[in-house]
Amino acid sequence: MGERTVRMNTAQIQQKLNHKLAKPFTVLKVFHIQLSNALVSMDPVSGRIHTLMDAHVQSDLLADAATGKISLSGLVKFDQTRHAVVLDQPTVDQLQLDGAQAEWQGLVQQLAQRLGSKWLDQLVLYEVKPEDLSYAGRQFQPTALQVTAEGLQVTLKPQ
């Protein structure tokens, strides 16, 4: 019995991101952010994942809550300890809030870019199931991760 491949498509990754980022989080005890509706695309050439999400931002510094879009990207890597595909070197490429005043738009954009990597670094995108690591009495070890146009695939080799 040779190598096995586990695949996750962009829809599965979108679902995982929506679940992982569903809980609102607070930045600098000032901005309360809710992300939703992930739209994921993969770039096989660069090995990066790109995500566009709806953003809802509330703050005592803003007269009203602001909504808009946030664009995120990052590399993917396999974390052997957690048997999981994680987001590595994430960046907030852009945060655009509808109707926000220009000075707040600039401030929020700068904060998002500076803190985005801390929020999202090593975020689990997919966990290899225990049953994928054991088959027909043999143990398998993840050895390679590949980004494809359709999603991600992890190669498992028998031990």
C-alpha positions in Angstrom: 0.0 0.0 0.0 1.5 3.3 -1.1 0.9 7.0 -0.6 -2.6 8.4 0.1 -3.8 11.9 -0.6 -6.3 13.9 1.5 -8.0 16.8 -0.4 -9.9 19.8 0.9 -11.6 22.0 -1.6 -12.1 25.8 -1.3 -15.7 25.3 -0.1 -14.4 23.2 2.9 -11.8 25.8 3.7 -14.4 28.6 3.5 -16.6 26.7 5.9 -13.8 26.2 8.3 -12.8 29.9 8.2 -16.4 31.0 8.7 -16.6 28.7 11.7 -13.2 29.7 13.2 -13.7 33.4 12.7 -17.4 33.5 13.7 -16.7 34.7 17.2 -16.2 38.4 17.4 -12.8 39.6 18.6 -11.6 42.8 20.1 -8.5 44.7 19.0 -6.7 47.0 21.4 -9.8 47.0 23.7 -11.3 49.5 21.2 -12.4 47.8 18.0 -14.9 44.9 18.0 -14.7 43.0 14.8 -16.9 40.3 13.3 -15.9 38.5 10.1 -18.2 36.4 8.0 -18.9 35.0 4.5 -15.4 33.9 3.5 -14.7 33.6 -0.2 -11.5 31.7 -0.7 -9.3 31.4 -3.8 -6.0 29.5 -4.1 -2.8 30.6 -6.0 -0.9 27.4 -6.9 2.1 29.4 -8.3 2.8 31.4 -5.1 1.3 28.8 -2.7 -0.9 31.4 -1.1 -4.5 31.4 -0.1 -6.5 34.5 -0.6 -9.7 35.3 1.3 -12.3 38.1 1.0 -14.6 38.4 4.0 -17.4 40.7 5.2 -16.3 42.8 8.1 -18.4 44.5 10.8 -16.6 46.9 13.1 -17.9 48.6 16.2 -16.1 51.0 18.4 -16.9 53.8 20.9 -14.6 55.8 18.7 -17.1 55.5 15.7 -20.5 57.1 15.7 -22.0 54.1 14.0 -20.9 50.5 13.4 -19.1 50.2 10.0 -19.4 47.4 7.5 -17.1 46.5 4.6 -14.7 44.0 3.2 -11.4 42.6 4.4 -8.9 40.9 2.1 -6.5 38.4 3.7 -3.8 36.2 2.3 -1.1 33.9 3.6 0.9 30.8 2.9 -0.2 27.4 4.1 2.0 24.9 5.9 1.5 21.6 7.6 1.9 21.6 11.4 3.1 18.1 12.3 2.3 18.4 16.0 -1.4 19.2 15.4 -1.7 17.2 12.2 -3.2 20.3 10.7 -2.9 22.7 7.7 -2.4 26.2 9.2 -2.2 29.7 7.8 1.4 30.9 7.9 2.7 34.5 7.4 -0.8 35.9 7.1 -1.4 39.5 6.0 -4.3 41.8 5.9 -4.1 43.1 2.3 -6.9 45.6 2.6 -9.7 46.6 4.9 -12.4 48.8 3.3 -15.2 50.1 5.5 -18.2 51.5 3.7 -19.1 55.1 4.8 -16.2 55.4 7.2 -14.6 58.9 7.3 -11.2 59.0 5.6 -9.2 59.5 8.8 -10.8 56.5 10.4 -10.5 54.4 7.3 -6.7 55.1 7.3 -6.3 54.3 11.0 -8.3 51.1 10.8 -6.4 50.0 7.7 -3.1 50.6 9.4 -4.2 48.7 12.6 -5.5 45.8 10.5 -2.3 45.5 8.6 -0.1 45.7 11.7 -2.2 43.3 13.8 -3.6 41.0 11.2 -0.6 38.6 11.3 -1.0 38.3 15.1 -4.8 37.5 14.8 -4.4 34.9 12.1 -1.0 33.4 12.5 -1.1 29.6 12.6 -4.9 29.6 12.3 -6.0 25.9 11.6 -7.6 25.6 8.1 -7.9 21.8 8.1 -7.2 19.0 10.5 -6.2 15.6 9.1 -8.6 13.2 10.7 -7.2 10.3 12.8 -8.8 7.8 10.5 -6.8 9.2 7.6 -3.6 8.6 9.5 -4.4 4.9 10.0 -5.7 2.6 7.3 -5.7 -1.2 7.0 -3.6 -1.5 10.1 -0.9 0.8 8.7 0.1 4.2 10.1 0.5 7.1 7.7 2.5 10.3 8.1 1.8 13.6 6.3 4.8 14.4 4.1 3.8 17.0 1.6 1.3 19.8 1.2 0.3 21.2 -2.2 -1.8 24.2 -3.1 -4.0 23.6 -6.2 -6.5 25.8 -7.9 -9.3 23.7 -6.3 -7.9 23.7 -2.8 -5.3 21.9 -0.8 -4.0 18.3 -0.8 -1.9 16.5 1.8 0.2 13.5 0.8 0.3 10.8 3.4 3.1 8.2 3.2 3.0 4.8 5.1 5.4 4.5 8.0 
